[in-house]
């Protein structure tokens, strides 16, 4: 068992592995990949926040003046709005940092 591990470590140290040899296409610029992934995450998070606001608005309208339901809906709307602000700030920060590199 130890011999196999040592052999694997030795092979790993002597072999050069590039992305093409293991079937990964050439990625290109790492900044563009990071930007694309971050933008996708921000888009999905923003859509989730909008859906939460719509659902909370529906709960607010259909609460029939039940204080606990109104409070739950208001808290959901406030949380989703805070989430949108955080997402926008994160987007601005990452765009600033990626633009500097």
GISUL-V616460 format. One record per helix or strand of 2 or more residues. SS is the DSSP state (A for helix, B for strand). FROM is the first residue (numbers start at 0). LEN is the number of residues. If there is no record, write none. Layout:
# GISUL-V616460
ss->(SS	SS)
from->(FROM	FROM)
len->(LEN	LEN)
This chain:
# GISUL-V616460
ss->(A	A	A	A)
from->(1	18	29	66)
len->(13	4	32	34)
